[in-house]
Amino acid sequence: MYGMMVLMDEIFVYAVLIVLGLMFGSFAGASVWRLRARQLVADKADGETIDKKEYKKLLPLTKASVRTDRSQCLHCGHVLAWYDLLPLASWVGLGGKCRYCRTKIGWFEPLMEVGVAGFFVLSYLLWPTDLLTMTAIFQFILWLISGVLLAILFAYDLKWFLLPDVIVFPLVGIGGLVAISKVITAQHPVETLFSIAGSVVILSGMYYVLHKISKGQWIGFGDVKLGLALGLLLSDWQLAFIALFAANLIGCLIVIPGMAMHKLTRTSRVPFGPFLIIGTVVAAIWGPMLINLYFTLSF
Ligand SMILES: [Zn+2]
């Protein structure tokens, strides 16, 4: 009987995480377009050359308030009903097309929704610490919120090679909260502080040096700021090291075959943010297990 109840509780938690993940994924997808629209308006005001077609298409988003956001089809301008805006369900039900003009909506929205839902479920399934104290639950919730912001940054950097400050700065704030909560609850606060400092230096300091040496050619300053946020989120120098290693490994696995197949050249721009983000997620979820494995194998 007791086991049955625990099972029901777990199923309930997963159902909630999936629904919340789909909703926040939908929010993340909409935010990407809204941020892009704002960026284009700002670029135009600065006198930079912008894609006129894209500008015209996304302009309505700059006027929409948060409440009415994404309430019209970007192609035909038809106002969308609530049943057109259900995460994933509407997209599947409509075969990925607008109900009114039948224009393809594309894969971006459902991918963001499934991606964030998957992130929520995987994080809960594999989270390395027991969620038994308020602090542990607090840190886990901060991690889920970070995941939503990271999804926005991931997509934005992949599409337009930029990491918007309006997302990176709140992420630095959340990272700061994680760091503070770790120091407060640490058995050895000074050691924890050093570990956090190391984490920041590994994920941000190195990029800062590369950014300075190359005068922004290899690494943009956006990556440096993202590194700061990720270093604080992990708040552990060993995890930061794993994140950096994983990011570079994934980067090489994509860049080298890309160059071999002539899809990428030496001058191609490769956004580094997505690699760092994946590396950090890998480190946060599997890092403690990898560290344990390393010490078990080496002693
Ligand atoms: Zn339409």
py3Dmol code that shows the C-alpha trace and the ligand (Angstrom):
import py3Dmol

protein = """\
ATOM      1  CA  MET A   1       0.000   0.000   0.000  1.00  0.00           C
ATOM      2  CA  TYR A   2       2.773   2.392   1.007  1.00  0.00           C
ATOM      3  CA  GLY A   3       4.827   1.494  -2.061  1.00  0.00           C
ATOM      4  CA  MET A   4       1.800   2.104  -4.246  1.00  0.00           C
ATOM      5  CA  MET A   5       1.378   5.589  -2.786  1.00  0.00           C
ATOM      6  CA  VAL A   6       5.015   6.436  -3.337  1.00  0.00           C
ATOM      7  CA  LEU A   7       4.631   5.295  -6.944  1.00  0.00           C
ATOM      8  CA  MET A   8       1.519   7.450  -7.392  1.00  0.00           C
ATOM      9  CA  ASP A   9       3.369  10.431  -5.897  1.00  0.00           C
ATOM     10  CA  GLU A  10       6.265   9.913  -8.304  1.00  0.00           C
ATOM     11  CA  ILE A  11       3.932   9.657 -11.302  1.00  0.00           C
ATOM     12  CA  PHE A  12       2.245  12.852 -10.146  1.00  0.00           C
ATOM     13  CA  VAL A  13       5.602  14.669  -9.844  1.00  0.00           C
ATOM     14  CA  TYR A  14       6.613  13.581 -13.354  1.00  0.00           C
ATOM     15  CA  ALA A  15       3.247  14.630 -14.792  1.00  0.00           C
ATOM     16  CA  VAL A  16       3.592  18.068 -13.178  1.00  0.00           C
ATOM     17  CA  LEU A  17       7.176  18.408 -14.443  1.00  0.00           C
ATOM     18  CA  ILE A  18       6.153  17.471 -17.997  1.00  0.00           C
ATOM     19  CA  VAL A  19       3.227  19.920 -18.065  1.00  0.00           C
ATOM     20  CA  LEU A  20       5.302  22.723 -16.506  1.00  0.00           C
ATOM     21  CA  GLY A  21       8.208  21.927 -18.841  1.00  0.00           C
ATOM     22  CA  LEU A  22       5.968  22.153 -21.924  1.00  0.00           C
ATOM     23  CA  MET A  23       4.506  25.452 -20.689  1.00  0.00           C
ATOM     24  CA  PHE A  24       7.872  27.004 -19.873  1.00  0.00           C
ATOM     25  CA  GLY A  25       9.276  25.652 -23.135  1.00  0.00           C
ATOM     26  CA  SER A  26       6.466  27.427 -24.950  1.00  0.00           C
ATOM     27  CA  PHE A  27       7.306  30.605 -23.019  1.00  0.00           C
ATOM     28  CA  ALA A  28      10.999  30.176 -23.891  1.00  0.00           C
ATOM     29  CA  GLY A  29      10.220  29.755 -27.594  1.00  0.00           C
ATOM     30  CA  ALA A  30       8.033  32.865 -27.620  1.00  0.00           C
ATOM     31  CA  SER A  31      10.710  34.806 -25.717  1.00  0.00           C
ATOM     32  CA  VAL A  32      13.314  33.983 -28.354  1.00  0.00           C
ATOM     33  CA  TRP A  33      11.213  35.643 -31.077  1.00  0.00           C
ATOM     34  CA  ARG A  34      10.287  38.597 -28.881  1.00  0.00           C
ATOM     35  CA  LEU A  35      13.944  39.186 -27.976  1.00  0.00           C
ATOM     36  CA  ARG A  36      14.914  38.943 -31.622  1.00  0.00           C
ATOM     37  CA  ALA A  37      12.249  41.495 -32.564  1.00  0.00           C
ATOM     38  CA  ARG A  38      13.551  43.905 -29.908  1.00  0.00           C
ATOM     39  CA  GLN A  39      17.113  43.340 -31.105  1.00  0.00           C
ATOM     40  CA  LEU A  40      16.146  44.196 -34.691  1.00  0.00           C
ATOM     41  CA  VAL A  41      14.419  47.400 -33.560  1.00  0.00           C
ATOM     42  CA  ALA A  42      17.493  48.400 -31.532  1.00  0.00           C
ATOM     43  CA  ASP A  43      19.842  47.525 -34.433  1.00  0.00           C
ATOM     44  CA  LYS A  44      17.728  49.569 -36.841  1.00  0.00           C
ATOM     45  CA  ALA A  45      17.802  52.540 -34.450  1.00  0.00           C
ATOM     46  CA  ASP A  46      21.609  52.192 -34.325  1.00  0.00           C
ATOM     47  CA  GLY A  47      21.713  52.406 -38.111  1.00  0.00           C
ATOM     48  CA  GLU A  48      22.904  48.819 -38.639  1.00  0.00           C
ATOM     49  CA  THR A  49      21.827  46.918 -41.740  1.00  0.00           C
ATOM     50  CA  ILE A  50      19.091  44.477 -40.877  1.00  0.00           C
ATOM     51  CA  ASP A  51      17.085  41.854 -42.729  1.00  0.00           C
ATOM     52  CA  LYS A  52      14.025  43.873 -43.825  1.00  0.00           C
ATOM     53  CA  LYS A  53      11.862  40.789 -44.354  1.00  0.00           C
ATOM     54  CA  GLU A  54      12.625  39.444 -40.909  1.00  0.00           C
ATOM     55  CA  TYR A  55      12.064  42.879 -39.382  1.00  0.00           C
ATOM     56  CA  LYS A  56       8.642  43.229 -40.990  1.00  0.00           C
ATOM     57  CA  LYS A  57       7.638  39.735 -39.923  1.00  0.00           C
ATOM     58  CA  LEU A  58       8.692  40.133 -36.285  1.00  0.00           C
ATOM     59  CA  LEU A  59       7.632  43.755 -35.773  1.00  0.00           C
ATOM     60  CA  PRO A  60       4.173  42.863 -34.340  1.00  0.00           C
ATOM     61  CA  LEU A  61       5.957  41.104 -31.461  1.00  0.00           C
ATOM     62  CA  THR A  62       7.504  44.341 -30.229  1.00  0.00           C
ATOM     63  CA  LYS A  63       4.052  45.809 -29.749  1.00  0.00           C
ATOM     64  CA  ALA A  64       2.429  42.823 -28.095  1.00  0.00           C
ATOM     65  CA  SER A  65       2.250  43.006 -24.340  1.00  0.00           C
ATOM     66  CA  VAL A  66       3.301  40.006 -22.275  1.00  0.00           C
ATOM     67  CA  ARG A  67      -0.321  38.920 -21.875  1.00  0.00           C
ATOM     68  CA  THR A  68      -1.199  39.038 -25.551  1.00  0.00           C
ATOM     69  CA  ASP A  69       2.160  37.709 -26.656  1.00  0.00           C
ATOM     70  CA  ARG A  70       2.156  35.152 -29.470  1.00  0.00           C
ATOM     71  CA  SER A  71      -1.546  35.717 -29.908  1.00  0.00           C
ATOM     72  CA  GLN A  72      -1.397  36.067 -33.672  1.00  0.00           C
ATOM     73  CA  CYS A  73      -0.013  34.057 -36.547  1.00  0.00           C
ATOM     74  CA  LEU A  74       3.245  35.645 -37.716  1.00  0.00           C
ATOM     75  CA  HIS A  75       2.308  34.839 -41.314  1.00  0.00           C
ATOM     76  CA  CYS A  76      -1.361  35.735 -41.742  1.00  0.00           C
ATOM     77  CA  GLY A  77      -1.814  37.854 -38.620  1.00  0.00           C
ATOM     78  CA  HIS A  78      -4.910  35.878 -37.580  1.00  0.00           C
ATOM     79  CA  VAL A  79      -5.600  36.128 -33.845  1.00  0.00           C
ATOM     80  CA  LEU A  80      -5.014  32.725 -32.281  1.00  0.00           C
ATOM     81  CA  ALA A  81      -7.457  31.085 -29.889  1.00  0.00           C
ATOM     82  CA  TRP A  82      -6.411  29.416 -26.636  1.00  0.00           C
ATOM     83  CA  TYR A  83      -6.703  25.998 -28.294  1.00  0.00           C
ATOM     84  CA  ASP A  84      -4.140  27.104 -30.886  1.00  0.00           C
ATOM     85  CA  LEU A  85      -1.670  27.928 -28.143  1.00  0.00           C
ATOM     86  CA  LEU A  86      -1.569  24.680 -26.165  1.00  0.00           C
ATOM     87  CA  PRO A  87       2.063  23.585 -25.935  1.00  0.00           C
ATOM     88  CA  LEU A  88       2.845  20.692 -28.241  1.00  0.00           C
ATOM     89  CA  ALA A  89      -0.814  19.480 -28.394  1.00  0.00           C
ATOM     90  CA  SER A  90      -1.889  22.276 -30.772  1.00  0.00           C
ATOM     91  CA  TRP A  91       1.160  21.792 -32.959  1.00  0.00           C
ATOM     92  CA  VAL A  92       0.589  18.040 -33.226  1.00  0.00           C
ATOM     93  CA  GLY A  93      -3.159  18.453 -33.707  1.00  0.00           C
ATOM     94  CA  LEU A  94      -2.672  20.933 -36.543  1.00  0.00           C
ATOM     95  CA  GLY A  95       0.134  18.982 -38.191  1.00  0.00           C
ATOM     96  CA  GLY A  96       2.572  21.848 -37.584  1.00  0.00           C
ATOM     97  CA  LYS A  97       0.515  24.331 -39.619  1.00  0.00           C
ATOM     98  CA  CYS A  98      -1.441  27.501 -38.866  1.00  0.00           C
ATOM     99  CA  ARG A  99      -5.172  26.648 -38.543  1.00  0.00           C
ATOM    100  CA  TYR A 100      -6.126  29.684 -40.606  1.00  0.00           C
ATOM    101  CA  CYS A 101      -3.593  30.083 -43.417  1.00  0.00           C
ATOM    102  CA  ARG A 102      -2.069  26.555 -43.332  1.00  0.00           C
ATOM    103  CA  THR A 103       1.465  28.007 -43.320  1.00  0.00           C
ATOM    104  CA  LYS A 104       4.001  25.673 -41.702  1.00  0.00           C
ATOM    105  CA  ILE A 105       4.827  26.790 -38.157  1.00  0.00           C
ATOM    106  CA  GLY A 106       8.129  24.961 -38.179  1.00  0.00           C
ATOM    107  CA  TRP A 107       9.894  22.714 -35.695  1.00  0.00           C
ATOM    108  CA  PHE A 108      11.273  25.411 -33.438  1.00  0.00           C
ATOM    109  CA  GLU A 109       8.332  25.764 -31.011  1.00  0.00           C
ATOM    110  CA  PRO A 110       7.686  22.046 -30.399  1.00  0.00           C
ATOM    111  CA  LEU A 111      11.452  21.437 -30.042  1.00  0.00           C
ATOM    112  CA  MET A 112      11.709  24.125 -27.370  1.00  0.00           C
ATOM    113  CA  GLU A 113       8.676  22.690 -25.557  1.00  0.00           C
ATOM    114  CA  VAL A 114       9.888  19.093 -25.656  1.00  0.00           C
ATOM    115  CA  GLY A 115      13.444  20.248 -24.865  1.00  0.00           C
ATOM    116  CA  VAL A 116      12.498  22.081 -21.658  1.00  0.00           C
ATOM    117  CA  ALA A 117      10.093  19.298 -20.590  1.00  0.00           C
ATOM    118  CA  GLY A 118      12.903  16.785 -21.195  1.00  0.00           C
ATOM    119  CA  PHE A 119      15.300  18.947 -19.203  1.00  0.00           C
ATOM    120  CA  PHE A 120      12.862  19.068 -16.256  1.00  0.00           C
ATOM    121  CA  VAL A 121      12.274  15.299 -16.274  1.00  0.00           C
ATOM    122  CA  LEU A 122      15.951  14.368 -16.737  1.00  0.00           C
ATOM    123  CA  SER A 123      17.045  16.802 -14.021  1.00  0.00           C
ATOM    124  CA  TYR A 124      14.561  15.295 -11.544  1.00  0.00           C
ATOM    125  CA  LEU A 125      15.377  11.733 -12.544  1.00  0.00           C
ATOM    126  CA  LEU A 126      19.156  12.152 -12.298  1.00  0.00           C
ATOM    127  CA  TRP A 127      19.552  14.965  -9.748  1.00  0.00           C
ATOM    128  CA  PRO A 128      22.611  14.024  -7.681  1.00  0.00           C
ATOM    129  CA  THR A 129      21.337  15.212  -4.272  1.00  0.00           C
ATOM    130  CA  ASP A 130      18.268  14.015  -2.356  1.00  0.00           C
ATOM    131  CA  LEU A 131      15.515  16.605  -2.328  1.00  0.00           C
ATOM    132  CA  LEU A 132      14.911  16.277   1.406  1.00  0.00           C
ATOM    133  CA  THR A 133      15.787  19.724   2.785  1.00  0.00           C
ATOM    134  CA  MET A 134      14.342  23.106   1.929  1.00  0.00           C
ATOM    135  CA  THR A 135      17.763  24.222   0.657  1.00  0.00           C
ATOM    136  CA  ALA A 136      18.029  21.202  -1.631  1.00  0.00           C
ATOM    137  CA  ILE A 137      14.546  21.856  -3.039  1.00  0.00           C
ATOM    138  CA  PHE A 138      15.351  25.581  -3.385  1.00  0.00           C
ATOM    139  CA  GLN A 139      18.520  24.779  -5.332  1.00  0.00           C
ATOM    140  CA  PHE A 140      16.648  22.322  -7.551  1.00  0.00           C
ATOM    141  CA  ILE A 141      13.961  24.910  -8.357  1.00  0.00           C
ATOM    142  CA  LEU A 142      16.675  27.470  -9.181  1.00  0.00           C
ATOM    143  CA  TRP A 143      18.161  24.871 -11.512  1.00  0.00           C
ATOM    144  CA  LEU A 144      14.833  24.373 -13.315  1.00  0.00           C
ATOM    145  CA  ILE A 145      14.403  28.146 -13.744  1.00  0.00           C
ATOM    146  CA  SER A 146      17.970  28.319 -15.067  1.00  0.00           C
ATOM    147  CA  GLY A 147      17.066  25.600 -17.551  1.00  0.00           C
ATOM    148  CA  VAL A 148      14.336  27.788 -19.060  1.00  0.00           C
ATOM    149  CA  LEU A 149      16.766  30.716 -19.436  1.00  0.00           C
ATOM    150  CA  LEU A 150      19.463  28.395 -20.810  1.00  0.00           C
ATOM    151  CA  ALA A 151      17.004  27.092 -23.426  1.00  0.00           C
ATOM    152  CA  ILE A 152      16.404  30.684 -24.593  1.00  0.00           C
ATOM    153  CA  LEU A 153      20.158  31.411 -24.743  1.00  0.00           C
ATOM    154  CA  PHE A 154      20.867  28.096 -26.485  1.00  0.00           C
ATOM    155  CA  ALA A 155      18.373  28.820 -29.284  1.00  0.00           C
ATOM    156  CA  TYR A 156      19.274  32.499 -29.585  1.00  0.00           C
ATOM    157  CA  ASP A 157      23.009  31.894 -29.831  1.00  0.00           C
ATOM    158  CA  LEU A 158      22.509  29.067 -32.325  1.00  0.00           C
ATOM    159  CA  LYS A 159      20.303  31.236 -34.550  1.00  0.00           C
ATOM    160  CA  TRP A 160      21.946  34.652 -34.268  1.00  0.00           C
ATOM    161  CA  PHE A 161      25.353  34.235 -32.537  1.00  0.00           C
ATOM    162  CA  LEU A 162      24.360  36.405 -29.619  1.00  0.00           C
ATOM    163  CA  LEU A 163      23.681  35.916 -25.913  1.00  0.00           C
ATOM    164  CA  PRO A 164      21.254  38.686 -24.873  1.00  0.00           C
ATOM    165  CA  ASP A 165      22.113  40.411 -21.585  1.00  0.00           C
ATOM    166  CA  VAL A 166      18.443  40.483 -20.541  1.00  0.00           C
ATOM    167  CA  ILE A 167      18.693  36.695 -20.143  1.00  0.00           C
ATOM    168  CA  VAL A 168      22.350  36.358 -19.106  1.00  0.00           C
ATOM    169  CA  PHE A 169      22.138  38.870 -16.227  1.00  0.00           C
ATOM    170  CA  PRO A 170      19.165  37.217 -14.467  1.00  0.00           C
ATOM    171  CA  LEU A 171      21.040  33.932 -14.893  1.00  0.00           C
ATOM    172  CA  VAL A 172      24.048  35.468 -13.112  1.00  0.00           C
ATOM    173  CA  GLY A 173      21.627  36.482 -10.334  1.00  0.00           C
ATOM    174  CA  ILE A 174      20.245  32.945 -10.019  1.00  0.00           C
ATOM    175  CA  GLY A 175      23.807  31.594 -10.008  1.00  0.00           C
ATOM    176  CA  GLY A 176      24.608  34.035  -7.197  1.00  0.00           C
ATOM    177  CA  LEU A 177      21.662  32.653  -5.176  1.00  0.00           C
ATOM    178  CA  VAL A 178      22.910  29.093  -5.706  1.00  0.00           C
ATOM    179  CA  ALA A 179      26.408  30.118  -4.583  1.00  0.00           C
ATOM    180  CA  ILE A 180      25.091  31.888  -1.467  1.00  0.00           C
ATOM    181  CA  SER A 181      22.873  28.941  -0.491  1.00  0.00           C
ATOM    182  CA  LYS A 182      25.859  26.586  -0.896  1.00  0.00           C
ATOM    183  CA  VAL A 183      28.101  28.750   1.301  1.00  0.00           C
ATOM    184  CA  ILE A 184      25.429  29.131   4.010  1.00  0.00           C
ATOM    185  CA  THR A 185      24.780  25.393   4.246  1.00  0.00           C
ATOM    186  CA  ALA A 186      28.404  24.290   3.747  1.00  0.00           C
ATOM    187  CA  GLN A 187      30.270  22.419   6.460  1.00  0.00           C
ATOM    188  CA  HIS A 188      33.443  24.195   5.376  1.00  0.00           C
ATOM    189  CA  PRO A 189      32.314  27.620   4.115  1.00  0.00           C
ATOM    190  CA  VAL A 190      35.832  28.859   3.251  1.00  0.00           C
ATOM    191  CA  GLU A 191      36.576  25.772   1.174  1.00  0.00           C
ATOM    192  CA  THR A 192      33.202  26.194  -0.575  1.00  0.00           C
ATOM    193  CA  LEU A 193      33.996  29.846  -1.317  1.00  0.00           C
ATOM    194  CA  PHE A 194      37.296  28.833  -2.919  1.00  0.00           C
ATOM    195  CA  SER A 195      35.517  26.146  -4.920  1.00  0.00           C
ATOM    196  CA  ILE A 196      32.994  28.712  -6.194  1.00  0.00           C
ATOM    197  CA  ALA A 197      35.790  31.149  -7.096  1.00  0.00           C
ATOM    198  CA  GLY A 198      37.577  28.325  -8.925  1.00  0.00           C
ATOM    199  CA  SER A 199      34.390  27.431 -10.753  1.00  0.00           C
ATOM    200  CA  VAL A 200      34.006  31.026 -11.983  1.00  0.00           C
ATOM    201  CA  VAL A 201      37.659  31.276 -13.011  1.00  0.00           C
ATOM    202  CA  ILE A 202      37.490  27.997 -14.956  1.00  0.00           C
ATOM    203  CA  LEU A 203      34.272  28.805 -16.841  1.00  0.00           C
ATOM    204  CA  SER A 204      34.694  32.543 -17.257  1.00  0.00           C
ATOM    205  CA  GLY A 205      38.286  33.611 -16.595  1.00  0.00           C
ATOM    206  CA  MET A 206      39.735  31.444 -19.332  1.00  0.00           C
ATOM    207  CA  TYR A 207      37.312  32.859 -21.896  1.00  0.00           C
ATOM    208  CA  TYR A 208      38.054  36.341 -20.653  1.00  0.00           C
ATOM    209  CA  VAL A 209      41.759  35.823 -21.384  1.00  0.00           C
ATOM    210  CA  LEU A 210      40.987  34.365 -24.837  1.00  0.00           C
ATOM    211  CA  HIS A 211      38.598  37.232 -25.489  1.00  0.00           C
ATOM    212  CA  LYS A 212      41.290  39.791 -24.530  1.00  0.00           C
ATOM    213  CA  ILE A 213      44.120  38.117 -26.488  1.00  0.00           C
ATOM    214  CA  SER A 214      42.047  37.774 -29.660  1.00  0.00           C
ATOM    215  CA  LYS A 215      40.384  41.187 -29.236  1.00  0.00           C
ATOM    216  CA  GLY A 216      36.986  39.490 -29.354  1.00  0.00           C
ATOM    217  CA  GLN A 217      37.747  37.467 -32.503  1.00  0.00           C
ATOM    218  CA  TRP A 218      37.682  33.939 -31.015  1.00  0.00           C
ATOM    219  CA  ILE A 219      35.419  34.412 -28.059  1.00  0.00           C
ATOM    220  CA  GLY A 220      32.756  37.082 -27.696  1.00  0.00           C
ATOM    221  CA  PHE A 221      32.255  38.901 -24.409  1.00  0.00           C
ATOM    222  CA  GLY A 222      28.805  37.271 -24.243  1.00  0.00           C
ATOM    223  CA  ASP A 223      30.521  33.923 -23.661  1.00  0.00           C
ATOM    224  CA  VAL A 224      32.541  35.439 -20.809  1.00  0.00           C
ATOM    225  CA  LYS A 225      29.358  36.644 -19.094  1.00  0.00           C
ATOM    226  CA  LEU A 226      27.635  33.315 -19.749  1.00  0.00           C
ATOM    227  CA  GLY A 227      30.687  31.580 -18.240  1.00  0.00           C
ATOM    228  CA  LEU A 228      30.273  33.667 -15.093  1.00  0.00           C
ATOM    229  CA  ALA A 229      26.620  32.621 -14.792  1.00  0.00           C
ATOM    230  CA  LEU A 230      27.414  28.950 -15.402  1.00  0.00           C
ATOM    231  CA  GLY A 231      30.366  28.998 -12.994  1.00  0.00           C
ATOM    232  CA  LEU A 232      28.087  30.333 -10.254  1.00  0.00           C
ATOM    233  CA  LEU A 233      25.309  27.869 -11.109  1.00  0.00           C
ATOM    234  CA  LEU A 234      27.678  24.928 -10.675  1.00  0.00           C
ATOM    235  CA  SER A 235      29.484  26.572  -7.709  1.00  0.00           C
ATOM    236  CA  ASP A 236      32.038  23.758  -7.681  1.00  0.00           C
ATOM    237  CA  TRP A 237      35.437  23.862  -9.381  1.00  0.00           C
ATOM    238  CA  GLN A 238      35.447  20.142 -10.192  1.00  0.00           C
ATOM    239  CA  LEU A 239      32.049  20.353 -11.861  1.00  0.00           C
ATOM    240  CA  ALA A 240      33.188  23.487 -13.730  1.00  0.00           C
ATOM    241  CA  PHE A 241      36.184  21.556 -15.024  1.00  0.00           C
ATOM    242  CA  ILE A 242      33.933  18.737 -16.241  1.00  0.00           C
ATOM    243  CA  ALA A 243      31.630  21.311 -17.885  1.00  0.00           C
ATOM    244  CA  LEU A 244      34.525  22.940 -19.736  1.00  0.00           C
ATOM    245  CA  PHE A 245      35.908  19.574 -20.807  1.00  0.00           C
ATOM    246  CA  ALA A 246      32.486  18.380 -22.018  1.00  0.00           C
ATOM    247  CA  ALA A 247      31.872  21.680 -23.852  1.00  0.00           C
ATOM    248  CA  ASN A 248      35.182  21.434 -25.711  1.00  0.00           C
ATOM    249  CA  LEU A 249      34.691  17.751 -26.456  1.00  0.00           C
ATOM    250  CA  ILE A 250      31.209  18.321 -27.891  1.00  0.00           C
ATOM    251  CA  GLY A 251      32.557  21.344 -29.775  1.00  0.00           C
ATOM    252  CA  CYS A 252      35.300  19.250 -31.377  1.00  0.00           C
ATOM    253  CA  LEU A 253      32.888  16.421 -32.196  1.00  0.00           C
ATOM    254  CA  ILE A 254      30.780  18.884 -34.167  1.00  0.00           C
ATOM    255  CA  VAL A 255      33.405  21.237 -35.612  1.00  0.00           C
ATOM    256  CA  ILE A 256      35.940  18.651 -36.857  1.00  0.00           C
ATOM    257  CA  PRO A 257      33.465  16.518 -38.898  1.00  0.00           C
ATOM    258  CA  GLY A 258      31.901  19.800 -40.092  1.00  0.00           C
ATOM    259  CA  MET A 259      35.275  20.940 -41.420  1.00  0.00           C
ATOM    260  CA  ALA A 260      36.024  17.517 -42.909  1.00  0.00           C
ATOM    261  CA  MET A 261      32.737  17.612 -44.825  1.00  0.00           C
ATOM    262  CA  HIS A 262      33.445  21.225 -45.856  1.00  0.00           C
ATOM    263  CA  LYS A 263      30.242  22.363 -44.148  1.00  0.00           C
ATOM    264  CA  LEU A 264      32.428  24.576 -41.952  1.00  0.00           C
ATOM    265  CA  THR A 265      35.567  26.456 -42.883  1.00  0.00           C
ATOM    266  CA  ARG A 266      38.242  28.084 -40.777  1.00  0.00           C
ATOM    267  CA  THR A 267      36.359  31.365 -40.960  1.00  0.00           C
ATOM    268  CA  SER A 268      32.908  29.935 -40.174  1.00  0.00           C
ATOM    269  CA  ARG A 269      31.308  31.369 -37.095  1.00  0.00           C
ATOM    270  CA  VAL A 270      30.564  28.720 -34.526  1.00  0.00           C
ATOM    271  CA  PRO A 271      28.476  29.793 -31.537  1.00  0.00           C
ATOM    272  CA  PHE A 272      30.200  28.616 -28.398  1.00  0.00           C
ATOM    273  CA  GLY A 273      27.316  29.273 -25.993  1.00  0.00           C
ATOM    274  CA  PRO A 274      25.360  26.091 -26.839  1.00  0.00           C
ATOM    275  CA  PHE A 275      28.436  23.907 -26.185  1.00  0.00           C
ATOM    276  CA  LEU A 276      29.029  25.580 -22.812  1.00  0.00           C
ATOM    277  CA  ILE A 277      25.374  25.143 -21.917  1.00  0.00           C
ATOM    278  CA  ILE A 278      25.330  21.426 -22.783  1.00  0.00           C
ATOM    279  CA  GLY A 279      28.616  20.976 -20.921  1.00  0.00           C
ATOM    280  CA  THR A 280      27.154  22.605 -17.824  1.00  0.00           C
ATOM    281  CA  VAL A 281      24.000  20.480 -17.902  1.00  0.00           C
ATOM    282  CA  VAL A 282      26.138  17.338 -18.269  1.00  0.00           C
ATOM    283  CA  ALA A 283      28.353  18.439 -15.360  1.00  0.00           C
ATOM    284  CA  ALA A 284      25.441  19.310 -13.059  1.00  0.00           C
ATOM    285  CA  ILE A 285      23.595  16.056 -13.685  1.00  0.00           C
ATOM    286  CA  TRP A 286      26.382  13.503 -14.186  1.00  0.00           C
ATOM    287  CA  GLY A 287      29.345  15.366 -12.698  1.00  0.00           C
ATOM    288  CA  PRO A 288      29.144  14.092  -9.100  1.00  0.00           C
ATOM    289  CA  MET A 289      28.841  10.520 -10.395  1.00  0.00           C
ATOM    290  CA  LEU A 290      31.878  10.986 -12.677  1.00  0.00           C
ATOM    291  CA  ILE A 291      33.918  12.438  -9.794  1.00  0.00           C
ATOM    292  CA  ASN A 292      32.998   9.465  -7.588  1.00  0.00           C
ATOM    293  CA  LEU A 293      33.872   7.053 -10.359  1.00  0.00           C
ATOM    294  CA  TYR A 294      37.229   8.777 -10.847  1.00  0.00           C
ATOM    295  CA  PHE A 295      38.128   8.485  -7.160  1.00  0.00           C
ATOM    296  CA  THR A 296      36.910   4.865  -6.962  1.00  0.00           C
ATOM    297  CA  LEU A 297      39.037   3.929  -9.962  1.00  0.00           C
ATOM    298  CA  SER A 298      42.135   5.820  -8.878  1.00  0.00           C
ATOM    299  CA  PHE A 299      42.335   4.611  -5.250  1.00  0.00           C
TER     300      PHE A 299
END
"""
ligand_1 = """\
1
ZN
Zn -1.563 31.928 -40.228
"""
view = py3Dmol.view(width=600, height=400)
view.addModel(protein, "pdb")
view.setStyle({"model": 0}, {"cartoon": {"style": "trace"}})
view.addModel(ligand_1, "xyz")
view.setStyle({"model": 1}, {"stick": {}})
view.zoomTo()
view.show()
